Amino acid sequence: MFEEMPASEFPRFLAAFWEEKGWSTSVTENDDGTYLVGGDKDNGKRGLIGVRPSEDTEIGASEVEDFAAFCDKKGVDVRVMATRGRFTTGARSAADAGDVHLLDPNELASSVRDEGAEGLVEQFTDGDGGSLLDNVPSPPIPGGVPSGVPVVPIVVAVVVVLAAVFAGPTLLGFVPFVGGGGGGDAGPAFTAFSMAADENTTASAEWDVSVQDEIQTDANTYEPPEGETFVVVQLNVTAGDSQVVVRQQNFALVVNGTNYGYQRFENASQQFQQQRAAVTAAPGESGRLVVVFSVPAEFDGATLVERADGPGLRFQRADLDFDVE
């Protein structure tokens, strides 16, 4: 049933299949060709599907155990792993122990027939199903790369659920704290969320955004590369119950489906360096930080992301004074 479906459409089909069951979903592709489908229901139930779309895939017990452990830690209610390949016998035993539902092509085909969803399969097999995220910026997990170099996209959802189940030994956290604003006459719409925050997060970040053709400092005037513009993010970070350290490297911006790391500047003055330097705030105290990105000039919206290695912040959009003009 799924042999003719493009690998990139397989996870999107799974997301659409879940949406028909009342889930709000989002899809992300990891850099190793695996995918994640995050889901959320109005009743608060959380779901996550780890997807290996390759027909040559064999998923073993260790991957299932890692997935189950992560879901236990983060309170995932519905845990699913899906592949067009196969699961080993050990993987199935681990799935039984970890309350993970496994879907190989035969099991998924049976579910499709039971739900009468053959038409949905045809829609994605024909290649005209489109992306479920066409109107939603897909945020990144940049690794300190120069501006404009694509890195690993992550999940965006109305209620965000994130993980990097197959991306390596470090599992990413859920992102229940989302802030947004902008758009309309004010320009492109911006949202922000944290990959590091969880239900125990107490640190917060007021944030604002300015789109600028140049940046003037006390010593230099910087212009972006041709065809690009600067997005300046001003943050006012307040520590919660413990000290918090926030750095530029903790953030990335997604614009038009491409992921951008923070912008570096040559010959920056001491003042400009200080404005972009790491913020260390004791419990209850605050600090300011500027993060600059250089992105294509024509864009409709963007998402600011705190990476999983960040301290964990609750984002709140605010009208802030900018340290950089």
Steps between C-alpha positions, in 0.01 A plus 500: 500500500790737573755385243424786260478768768805732504703466818446867584122457475481198731530701825264765363249228427533379859438854623194534279375162620527623858329828414198306380484356852490846658870567559679828437824389337829619361785334313876540515783345304827420676831522318530121480181465296277399790189694598293584803127561518390687811134497598272664753131468577262751654471280808871544569611162371847502342620273223824440315585289196862417417517428127762323291358513147769294325397157377847372594464595868527248780412640843644318799427481870736778606323764291163396638632503856645850454173621354297348785730646765470845349121473482489390864710797605293754308155360561415394146166322505499343154835361381535371145791395282435450130709378209470370148774255599480250786527464876714229655360250747693680772341829399154352539582370846633841598186663360278277712700592809504872419139538386612598148278418205696379196381545144668316216347515148268206562371629834453849364318368194259316728434819697438691177248244383328492839462880489406513133792734430615355169425831331742675733773258397430577134515872570856477633606236251402730214726766646239775508413477866717799580671572825305514821726790599468715189393799706709432809872583530701188588753581771860375525757336715805689378843405621675836499519503121545815291191687392314342212628145544202266534505277807256263665135604487276424795132467571261793512145450624219708642584333829861406442637154567864439409755223516806388311448131551733380229740795491750367751546422868360833623122514487331836463222620727141591458423862423178598674583870522429698187490874438402687186398821340557733212374468147247709315595867467784444746684280251582130505348288776739366761461223754738361760527180696746305711638153444647502850197606705280257689223518757753595769651793312498825700733723295329735256595710200320806375590538134449734208612500136615765257564447127779734387691575178808592702637508852676806634731465797727746674785399268358344184204475266422145392298400195374150424602313183315594183143374503495457877387700800582503869257370758594644838360321805501688829464283811437595861572183698389454861630210707255292698587276793863458395774685316460510123763546229379593152724519192455587132583139419183391679283650225422455132249639252299323233398698193329357193583146607874564541675501834744777592757526776580829667696758297866564572657844452859592421678784677215543746547772758520413867154649555347292220671189633360566846148540361528155347693340786359225719258605772543358849212576734464395863159380624246776452742724311492601132738565214481615139632328189497580129508222240529588131415283199555565129221351289345539152334839462168361379330295770154479651582370845766348720541301818754569772612179668684437821707189437495198726833605650350825626402564862126469432293816460133593504462746212280808523472751215550859620557852369868547585757770441773372271865518600595485129347722231 
